[in-house]
Structures are given as structure tokens and as C-alpha cells.
Amino acid sequence: MTSNIKTISLNGIEGNLVEVQIDISSGLPSFEIVGLPDTSVKESKERIKVAIKNSGIQFPSRKIIVNLAPADTKKEGTSYDLPIAVAILLSLNEILEKNLENTIFIGELSLNGKINHINGVLPMCIEAHNLGIKRVILPKSNEREAAVIKELEVIGVNSLTEVVQYLNKTKIINGIKVDILKEFNKQEKEQLDFSEVKGQENVKRALEISAAGGHNCLLIGPPGAGKTMLAKRIPTILPDLTFEEALEVTKIHSILGILDNDVGIITKRPFRNPHHTTSLTSMIGGGKIPKPGEISLAHNGVLFLDELPEFNRNTLEILREPLEDKNIVISRLYSKVIYPSNFILIASMNPCPCGYYGSSEKQCKCSENAIKRYLNKISGPLLDRIDLHIDVKPVKYEKLEGKEKIETSNQIKERVNAARRIQYIRYKKLKIFSNSQLTPKMVEQYCYLNKECKKILELAFNKIGLSARAYTRILKVARTIADLNGEENIQKQHLAEAIQYRTLDRKYGDKF
């Protein structure tokens, strides 16, 4: 007897429909799984046998063939246990409900018949919804994550016995609903705030521009100047996540199994801070079964690289393509996986090995060659993708003792959100969401300069010695500054401010 059950496989963060086809016939007892299964899927045979037996159902001593269609795509992971078991029980008439065309099954079985938590449920459920599936049966621990897709009926189950009872209508299990709006409205008090940072107004302003336009930013300054302290407060001024962005972020965390089961969806922009000893694979993702790395976990958020020159050069160089393309492609023998990586890069570094080159507080002890070697750890092409280069200076004692009122993160965030709304409206037909994503052609259209502004920019290039690659960066930053001020066109003051954020080209240009 044959039966068909539907499930979903994963390729990166995208789901694909898989049909579990079962044929049980007379002959020598055997249990075979075909359709390009990996080792974990092949091993499911023993788990399924024992789980069915320990659920009080006799496993048939017949010839059982399981085909996972389409047969030309590799099947990985343990989420096929439940659909295979259900298909077998359906063929044995242990399950009476035959109308399962609009139902998918996802879950890993324990030997005692318990259904275990699995990773990657959200992208599976999104694909199921796109295919018109109406119901999903999955592990109880995954139900809140799946219930984010409100059009799906989500049935969480604890065991194979419960699945049989539910499908035979001897047990009622109600679908779960998650109030997404309530989750987004939960306002946890931030532990950090820009109001705690005294002085550094120029750096705060630069980070506000970075958040408002999605611009990459490099902080250069001596030890103790506050680079790390400032960077760690960036999440408090990032624009609010939209529901679509939240789904993208949640899918990535779901695949890695690091999602909070009680919440179901991530409502805050991620902030990733990998150590400089992080390997290339941990940074970009990969492995035998390709998993997302730090750059994908930072998607729609911030990737903060502290002590930038201390990172392995190869690890830094691999960031160039994701910074440009906003995704990372991982190729394997049977598949190609694409993970999104649209993040704001915030990096910090000392100006030299001792940290005091150009400082008025302490004398630098490094030789010219030592400074060049240190700065040359950061390649020109990588620096080319960083819009803002900020000189961070130590705070004076008077500022530390000052009693003046300091802007809070919420006050800065209001301006950031307003600027992002302007950009969203302006670019909604272009499918980009921030000024940092402007192409050279778009720059010509949306970063128009009048004659006075063109003259200022020409003077800056000739006097300061800016490189040609700084041109579009300056225009994009000036566009963001104009948006923060609510101006339709770039004015001379916006352009002048944007130019000052490239003065490090002059200060360190001969050493990079």
C-alpha cells in the first residue's frame, strides 16, 4: 500500500516542498530510504522503528520503500522522522484521516516516541504558507515560532501517540496564536544609553548618521578614548525593525537553533561582536552542512569588529563581497546556499601599535615603518567600503566633570526613525531601504548638487587630497545628513559635514 505525506526541506534560509512517498509490500522485511538522503536521514530508520514500537504500534515485517521527492536534491537533518513515521502509519491504516493534502509534518523522533525540537521551523512554515498549505504539525517547543505566520493552523505535539490521537480525532489539540503586535510593543529597558557618554559629540553625531543611512563606520583613536563604549550603544539608536525585516532575522536565528522558544520572533536589530580570533568559517558561515556565520547573524543589524587590525587578514578580505552584495554565497557539491548579510559594519582600531600616533596626550613610540605595517593590515578595498572614518579623541577632564544635560538614545533614535521613513518613501519602488544602498546611477538621481556644492566638493578634493573613491561615499553621507535635517536637496552645510568625516584620508592616507 502507498501513501504520500508532505514536509519541507531547507536550502539556506529558503524552504522547499518534499513529498514523502511510502510503499509497503510483501517480500523480505526491509526498510530503505531513497531520494538522496544524507547520513542523518538514513539513520532515521532505526529511530522510526523503535519510536513506532514504543508508541504501542507493531512495526510491520514487510518491505518498506521511502522515497523523498524530488530525488535530485540532497535531504539533510532529522526533521523527516515525523513525516516518514506518519506516512508508514497511514499506509497501515493506523491513521484514519486521509485528507492530509494541505498539511505538512515536521519533527525529530526520540526512541520513546517523543517529538523533539528542531531548527529552521520558521523558514519551513513561510514556504508552506507560500505554497498554500493550511496546517502544520510540529514539535510543541516549536509552535510559537511557527505561529508567527498567522494564516497557518499550528498544531504543537509532544509525541507520536498524540499525532495519531489528533488525526484520529480522539484528542483535541487547539492551534496556537501569537500576538505579533504585542511582541513588537514590548519595550525592554535598555541597559546602555548615549546619555551616559560625556563629551564625544562629534562621534555621537557620526554614529547617528551611520544608523540613519545604514553607513559603515570606522572609529580610530587611542586606547581609553571610548571607541568600544560608544559602539556598544549603537543598538539603542538603530531604527525600529519592520515585520518583514524581523522575519528575515528570525529565520537565520531559527536555522541555528538560537531563537528564544517563548518569544517566537526577534523584534530588535541584532548586534554581533565577534572576537578577533574568530575563524573565517565562523565569520562567513559554512561547514559540512552550511550554516550562517556572524555576518548573517548581523543581518539587518550591526557587525562590530573591535581592534580591526588584529583580525586575520583573510577573514577581513572575505567581508568585501558581502559588504557590496549584501549576501554570502556558500557552494557545495550538491547545492549552493545563499545567506543574507545586509549589515552596518562598525569597526574600531588604534592609529598605531602603541595607540598614540597623532595624540596630543602621549607621544607615539612607533616607527614610521611600524605604523605603516599596522595600518596596512586593513586593505584599501575594504576601507573603500567604509563611508565614515571618525577620529576619536580622549575626553577632557572638564567634560567628565560637566553637569550639562546630555541627549538620550531615545531622542537620537527619533531623528533616526524620521530619516529612515523619508528614505523608505523615496526608495520603495527601487526595493532599497537606505542611502547606503544607492548605486552610482541612483547617486546621480538622488544626490543632486547645485553649483555652490560642486565648487565646495572640488575644493575639498584639491585641497585635502581626497581619493576618487571617496566621491560617492561623501554624496551618500551628505544625502543622509540632509534627510536628518528634513531637507529635500543636499545643501552646502550637509556636504561640508560629510567631507569632514573623510579627513582621515588626509591624516593617514600616505600610510594605508
C-alpha positions in Angstrom: 0.0 0.0 0.0 1.3 3.5 -0.8 0.8 6.9 0.9 2.1 10.4 0.5 2.9 13.0 3.2 4.3 16.5 2.7 7.1 18.1 4.5 9.6 21.0 3.9 13.4 20.8 3.5 15.8 23.7 3.8 18.3 25.2 1.4 19.9 28.1 3.3 17.0 30.1 4.6 14.7 29.0 1.8 12.3 26.1 2.2 11.4 23.5 -0.5 8.5 21.2 -0.6 9.4 17.5 -0.2 6.9 14.7 -0.7 7.4 11.6 1.4 6.2 8.6 -0.6 5.8 5.3 1.1 5.3 1.8 -0.4 4.7 -1.2 1.9 4.6 -4.5 0.1 5.1 -8.2 0.7 8.5 -9.6 0.5 11.6 -9.9 2.6 11.5 -7.5 5.5 13.5 -4.3 4.7 13.4 -0.6 5.2 15.0 1.6 2.6 15.1 5.4 2.2 15.9 6.8 -1.2 15.9 10.3 -2.7 19.5 11.5 -2.0 19.3 11.3 1.9 22.3 12.2 4.0 23.6 10.1 6.9 21.2 11.7 9.5 18.2 10.9 7.3 19.4 7.3 6.7 19.9 6.8 10.4 16.2 7.8 11.0 15.2 4.3 10.0 16.1 2.9 13.4 14.6 5.9 15.3 11.3 5.5 13.5 11.1 1.7 14.0 11.7 2.0 17.7 9.5 5.1 18.2 6.5 3.4 16.4 7.0 0.2 18.5 7.3 2.2 21.8 4.1 4.1 20.8 2.2 0.9 21.1 2.0 0.1 17.4 3.5 -3.0 15.8 6.1 -2.2 13.2 5.4 -4.3 10.0 7.7 -7.1 8.9 7.4 -6.2 5.3 9.3 -4.5 2.5 9.2 -0.7 3.1 10.5 1.8 0.5 10.6 5.5 1.4 11.2 8.0 -1.5 11.9 11.6 -0.7 10.9 13.5 -3.8 12.3 15.4 -5.7 15.0 12.8 -5.7 17.7 15.1 -7.2 18.1 17.4 -4.2 20.0 16.4 -1.1 17.9 15.8 2.1 19.7 16.7 5.3 18.7 16.8 9.0 16.3 15.0 11.3 13.1 16.8 10.5 12.0 13.9 8.2 11.4 11.5 11.1 7.8 12.5 11.8 6.6 12.7 8.2 8.1 9.3 7.4 6.5 7.8 10.6 3.1 9.3 9.8 3.3 8.0 6.2 4.0 4.5 7.4 1.1 4.6 9.9 -1.2 6.0 7.2 -0.3 3.0 5.0 -1.0 0.7 7.9 -4.4 2.3 8.5 -3.4 3.3 12.0 -4.2 6.9 11.0 -7.8 7.2 9.8 -7.7 10.8 8.4 -6.9 10.6 4.7 -7.3 14.3 3.8 -3.7 15.5 4.5 -3.1 17.3 1.2 -2.9 20.7 3.0 -0.9 19.5 6.0 2.9 19.4 6.5 4.7 17.4 9.2 8.0 18.4 10.7 9.8 16.8 13.7 12.5 14.6 15.0 11.6 11.4 16.9 13.1 10.0 20.1 13.2 6.3 20.7 10.3 6.6 23.2 8.1 8.3 20.6 8.7 11.8 21.9 8.9 14.6 19.3 12.0 16.8 19.7 12.7 20.4 18.9 14.2 21.1 15.5 16.0 24.1 13.9 14.7 26.1 11.0 11.0 25.8 11.6 10.2 29.4 10.6 11.6 29.3 7.0 9.8 26.0 6.6 6.5 27.4 7.7 6.9 30.5 5.5 7.4 28.3 2.4 4.4 26.2 3.5 2.3 29.3 3.6 3.6 30.4 0.2 2.5 27.0 -1.2 -1.0 27.4 0.1 -0.6 24.8 3.0 -3.2 25.4 5.7 -1.9 23.3 8.6 1.4 22.3 10.1 2.0 19.6 12.8 5.3 20.0 14.6 7.1 19.8 18.0 5.3 21.5 20.8 8.5 23.5 21.6 8.5 25.0 18.0 4.8 26.1 18.0 5.3 29.8 19.0 7.9 30.2 16.3 5.6 28.7 13.6 2.6 30.7 14.9 4.3 33.9 13.7 2.7 33.0 10.3 -0.9 33.8 11.4 -2.5 32.2 8.3 -1.2 28.8 9.3 -3.0 26.5 11.7 -0.2 25.4 14.0 -0.6 22.2 15.9 2.1 21.5 18.5 2.5 17.9 19.6 4.7 16.2 22.2 4.7 12.6 20.9 3.9 10.3 18.0 1.0 8.9 20.1 -0.5 12.5 20.3 -0.2 12.8 16.5 -2.2 9.6 15.9 -4.8 10.6 18.5 -5.2 14.1 17.0 -5.5 12.8 13.4 -8.0 10.1 14.5 -10.0 12.8 16.4 -9.7 11.0 19.7 -7.9 14.0 21.1 -8.5 17.7 20.5 -5.4 19.9 20.1 -6.1 23.6 19.5 -3.9 25.6 17.3 -1.8 28.3 18.9 -1.9 32.0 18.1 0.8 34.6 18.7 0.0 38.3 19.1 2.8 39.8 16.9 1.8 43.4 17.7 2.1 42.7 21.4 5.6 41.2 20.9 6.7 44.3 19.0 5.3 46.6 21.6 7.2 45.0 24.4 9.7 47.7 25.4 12.5 46.3 27.5 14.5 48.9 29.2 17.9 49.4 27.5 20.9 48.7 29.8 23.1 51.2 27.9 22.3 54.7 26.8 24.1 57.5 25.0 23.2 59.9 27.9 25.9 58.0 29.8 28.6 59.2 27.4 30.1 62.5 28.3 31.7 64.5 25.5 32.4 62.8 22.1 29.6 64.9 20.5 31.3 64.5 17.0 31.4 60.7 17.4 27.8 60.5 18.5 26.8 62.6 15.6 28.7 60.3 13.2 27.1 57.2 14.7 23.6 58.9 14.4 24.3 59.4 10.7 25.6 55.8 10.4 22.3 54.5 11.9 20.1 56.8 9.9 21.6 55.9 6.5 23.0 52.4 7.1 26.5 53.6 6.6 29.6 51.7 7.6 31.8 53.5 10.1 35.4 53.2 11.3 36.4 54.7 14.7 40.1 55.4 15.1 41.6 56.6 18.3 44.0 55.9 21.2 43.2 53.3 24.0 40.7 54.5 26.5 39.1 57.1 24.2 35.7 55.3 24.4 35.5 53.6 21.0 34.1 50.3 22.3 31.8 52.1 24.8 30.3 54.2 22.0 29.9 51.3 19.6 28.1 49.1 22.1 25.4 51.8 22.5 24.6 51.8 18.7 21.7 49.3 19.1 19.9 51.9 21.3 19.6 54.3 18.3 19.0 51.9 15.4 15.7 52.3 13.6 12.8 50.0 14.5 12.6 46.7 12.8 9.8 46.2 10.3 7.8 42.9 10.4 9.4 41.8 7.1 12.9 42.5 8.5 12.1 40.8 11.7 11.1 37.6 9.8 14.4 37.6 7.9 16.4 38.0 11.1 14.3 35.3 12.9 14.8 32.8 10.0 18.6 33.0 10.4 18.4 32.5 14.2 15.9 29.7 13.7 18.3 27.8 11.5 21.0 27.9 14.1 18.6 27.0 16.9 19.4 30.1 19.0 15.8 31.5 19.0 14.0 32.1 22.3 11.2 29.5 22.2 9.0 31.7 24.4 9.1 34.6 22.0 8.9 33.2 18.5 10.2 36.3 16.7 13.1 38.7 17.1 12.0 42.3 17.5 15.3 44.1 17.9 18.0 44.6 15.4 21.0 42.2 16.1 24.3 43.4 17.3 27.2 41.0 16.8 30.6 41.5 18.3 32.9 38.6 17.3 36.3 38.3 18.9 39.4 39.0 16.7 40.3 35.3 16.9 37.1 34.3 15.1 37.8 31.9 12.2 36.9 32.6 8.6 34.1 29.9 8.7 32.6 31.4 11.9 32.6 34.8 10.3 31.0 34.0 6.9 29.4 30.7 7.6 29.9 27.2 6.1 30.6 23.7 7.4 29.7 20.3 6.1 26.0 21.3 6.3 26.4 25.1 5.5 25.3 27.2 8.4 25.1 31.0 8.7 28.0 32.9 10.2 28.4 36.2 12.1 27.8 38.3 9.1 24.4 36.7 8.5 23.5 36.8 12.2 24.1 40.5 11.9 21.7 40.8 9.0 19.5 44.0 9.4 21.7 45.0 12.3 25.3 45.8 13.2 28.5 43.8 13.0 31.0 45.4 15.4 34.7 44.5 14.9 36.8 45.8 17.8 40.5 46.0 17.2 40.1 45.6 13.5 43.8 45.1 12.6 44.0 42.1 15.0 41.6 40.1 12.8 43.1 37.7 10.3 43.6 39.4 7.0 41.8 36.7 5.1 38.8 37.0 7.4 38.7 40.7 6.7 39.1 40.4 3.0 36.2 38.0 2.7 33.9 40.8 4.0 34.4 42.8 0.9 31.8 40.9 -1.2 29.1 40.7 1.5 29.5 44.5 2.1 28.9 45.1 -1.6 26.4 42.4 -2.5 24.6 42.2 0.9 24.7 38.4 0.9 27.1 35.5 1.1 27.2 32.5 -1.3 28.4 29.1 0.0 28.9 26.5 -2.6 28.8 22.7 -2.0 28.9 19.7 -4.2 25.1 19.2 -4.4 23.9 22.7 -3.6 24.6 26.4 -3.4 23.4 28.2 -0.3 22.8 32.0 -0.1 22.5 33.7 3.2 21.6 37.4 3.5 24.2 39.7 5.2 22.9 43.2 4.9 24.5 44.8 8.0 26.1 48.0 9.1 29.8 47.5 9.8 31.1 49.4 12.8 34.8 48.9 13.4 37.4 50.4 15.8 41.1 50.5 15.8 44.1 52.2 17.3 46.1 54.5 14.9 49.3 52.6 15.5 50.7 49.6 17.5 51.2 51.7 20.7 47.9 53.6 20.1 49.1 57.2 20.4 50.0 58.3 16.8 48.8 61.8 16.4 47.8 62.1 20.1 48.3 65.3 22.0 48.2 63.5 25.3 51.1 61.0 24.9 54.0 60.7 22.5 53.9 57.8 19.9 56.8 55.4 20.3 56.3 53.6 16.9 58.5 54.0 13.9 57.0 55.0 10.6 57.5 51.5 9.2 55.7 50.0 12.2 52.8 52.4 11.7 52.6 51.5 8.0 52.7 47.8 8.7 50.0 48.1 11.3 47.7 50.2 9.1 48.3 48.1 6.1 46.6 45.1 7.8 43.5 46.9 6.6 43.4 46.8 2.8 42.3 49.8 0.6 39.4 47.9 -1.0 38.0 47.2 2.5 38.4 50.8 3.6 36.7 51.8 0.3 33.5 50.2 1.6 33.5 52.3 4.8 31.7 55.6 4.5 32.7 57.3 7.7 36.2 57.5 9.2 36.0 59.1 12.6 38.8 60.4 14.7 38.0 59.6 18.4 39.9 61.7 20.9 40.1 61.3 24.6 37.6 63.2 26.7 38.9 66.2 28.6 38.5 66.3 32.4 36.2 69.3 32.2 33.7 67.3 30.1 33.8 64.4 32.6 33.0 66.7 35.5 30.5 68.8 33.5 26.8 68.8 34.5 25.3 69.8 31.2 22.3 67.7 30.0 23.1 65.0 27.5 20.8 63.7 24.8 19.3 60.3 25.5 19.4 57.4 23.0 15.6 57.8 22.5 16.0 61.4 21.5 18.6 60.4 18.9 16.5 57.4 17.8 13.5 59.7 17.0 15.6 61.5 14.4 17.0 58.3 13.0 13.5 56.8 12.6 12.3 60.0 10.9 15.2 59.9 8.4 14.6 56.2 7.7 10.9 56.9 6.9 12.0 59.6 4.4 14.3 57.1 2.7 11.7 54.3 2.8 9.2 56.5 0.9 11.8 57.8 -1.5 13.2 54.4 -2.5 10.2 52.0 -2.1 9.9 51.5 -5.8 13.6 50.7 -6.1 13.5 47.9 -3.4 16.2 49.6 -1.3 15.8 50.9 2.1 18.6 53.3 3.0 21.0 55.8 1.4 24.0 53.4 1.8 22.4 51.1 -0.8 22.4 53.7 -3.6 24.1 52.6 -6.8 26.2 55.1 -8.8 23.3 55.7 -11.1 20.9 56.3 -8.2 23.5 58.7 -6.6 23.3 60.9 -9.7 19.5 61.0 -9.4 19.0 61.4 -5.7 22.2 63.2 -4.6 22.0 66.3 -6.9 24.4 69.1 -6.1 24.0 72.7 -7.1 26.8 74.8 -8.4 27.9 76.0 -5.0 28.0 72.5 -3.6 30.0 71.3 -6.6 32.5 74.0 -6.0 32.9 73.0 -2.4 33.4 69.4 -3.3 36.0 70.3 -6.0 37.9 72.5 -3.5 37.9 69.7 -0.9 39.3 67.2 -3.4 42.1 69.5 -4.5 43.0 70.9 -1.0 42.5 67.8 1.2 43.7 65.3 -1.3 40.7 63.0 -1.2 40.7 60.0 -3.4 38.2 59.4 -6.3 36.7 56.5 -4.4 35.6 58.9 -1.6 33.3 60.8 -4.0 30.1 58.6 -3.9 30.7 57.9 -0.2 30.6 61.7 0.6 27.5 62.1 -1.5 25.6 59.3 0.2 26.5 60.6 3.7 25.5 64.1 2.6 22.2 62.7 1.5 21.6 61.2 4.9 22.6 64.4 6.7 20.0 66.2 4.6 17.4 63.6 5.5 18.2 64.0 9.2 17.6 67.8 8.7 14.4 67.2 6.7 15.8 68.8 3.6 14.8 67.7 0.1 18.1 68.6 -1.5 21.7 68.5 -0.3 22.8 71.9 0.9 26.4 73.2 1.3 26.3 72.6 5.1 25.3 69.0 4.6 28.2 68.5 2.1 30.7 70.2 4.3 29.8 68.0 7.3 30.1 64.8 5.1 33.5 65.9 3.9 34.8 66.3 7.4 34.1 62.6 8.0 36.7 61.8 5.4 39.5 63.9 6.9 41.3 60.7 8.0 42.0 60.1 4.3 44.4 63.1 4.7 45.7 62.2 8.1 46.5 58.5 7.3 46.3 58.5 3.5 50.0 58.1 2.9 50.2 55.1 5.4 47.3 53.0 4.3 
